Amino acid sequence: MFTLVRSRVRTAVLALSAVTALASGATATTAAAAAPAPAPALAKQGPTSVAYVEVNNNSMLNVGKYTLANGGGNVFDIAVIFAANINYDTGAKAATLYFNDNVQRVLDNAATQIRPLQEKGIKVVLSVLGNHQGAGFANFPSQQAASTFAKQLSDTVATYGLDGIDFDDEYAEYGNNGTGQPNDSSFVYLVSALRADMPDKIISLYNIGPAASRLSYGGVDVSSTFDYAWNPYYGTWQVPGIALPKSKLSPAAVEIGGTPQSTAADLARRTVSEGYGVYLTYNLDGNDRSSDVSAFTKELYGSDAVYAP
C-alpha cells in the first residue's frame, strides 16, 4: 500500500502576515513590479507539468533548470511556492494570510526568485495551506469574511506579480480557537470572490480536505472556476473528484526522489494513454534530479530531461 501522508517540512514560527507585508512600504517597493511578459516557451507536446517547491529548504529557481533534450522546452510549466498559510487572528476573529520567513524572502526577492522563471514561460503560483489554528477555506462565517480573505489573496498576487493561487486544505484543524466546523457555503464564496478579483489568473485545487468536497452551494457550482485540480497522494493514481475536463486534471502525483522511478514512469505512461492533461510533482530540490525527472519526461514528452545547474 502507498503511504498517503505528505512529508512536508515547515517552520513552526510564522513571522509576517500578508496584511502587514502589503502595508509595508519596504515590502511593496522591493516586490511590487508587475510580472514581465514571458518570452514564448519553446514548444513541447504533452501534458502540463507542475512542480511544488518547499521554499523552507529549496530555491524556486530549481524549476527552471530542467529542459527537454529533444527541442529544449521547459520540463515544468507551473512552479508552486509552498507555502503560505491561512492563520487565525484571535483578536479580530478572522482568517489572515501569513508568510513565514522563507516564503516572505521569495516574495520580497521576486526579481531574482520569480521573474527568471516567468521570463522562461513558467507560471508561478502561491500555495496556501492551513496552519493548525482553526482557520480554513471551509469555515468562513459569512460571505463577507470569505470575500475579505479572497482580497488578501488577490492583492498578494498583484503585489508580487504572481500567476495565481493554489488551495491546499490541510492542517486547518477546524474548531481550534473557537472557530467553526466546515460549512457548505464557505469555499464557494471564497473561490467565487477570488475569480472575480483575478479573472485571468490561475486558481488550482490540491484535491484534499473539507473544502475539496464542498464545491457547490445555493445553485452555484465553482468546479469550472478552477484551472487545474490534482491528486494529493504521492506515488498513486487518483482522479480528482471535480467536474473538470481531463485536460485540467492530474490523477498522477509523484514525489521527486521519493517515488520510485518505475512508478513515476508508469504514472506518466497512464497519464498519456488515458488522455489526462496534467502531471503533478512535489519536492523538487537543488540536487541533479535529471534521472528522476527523465523517468516521467520520456513517457510524457518522448525525451530525457537535461539539468543545467
Helices and strands as residue ranges (DSSP letters): E 16-17, H 18-23, H 25-31, E 48-54, G 60-65, E 66-68, E 78-89, E 94-99, H 101-108, H 110-113, H 115-119, E 123-130, H 143-160, E 164-168, G 176-178, H 186-197, E 202-206, H 209-212, E 216-217, E 220-221, G 223-225, E 228-230, E 236-237, G 246-248, E 249-250, E 252-255, H 261-273, E 278-282, H 290-301, E 305-307
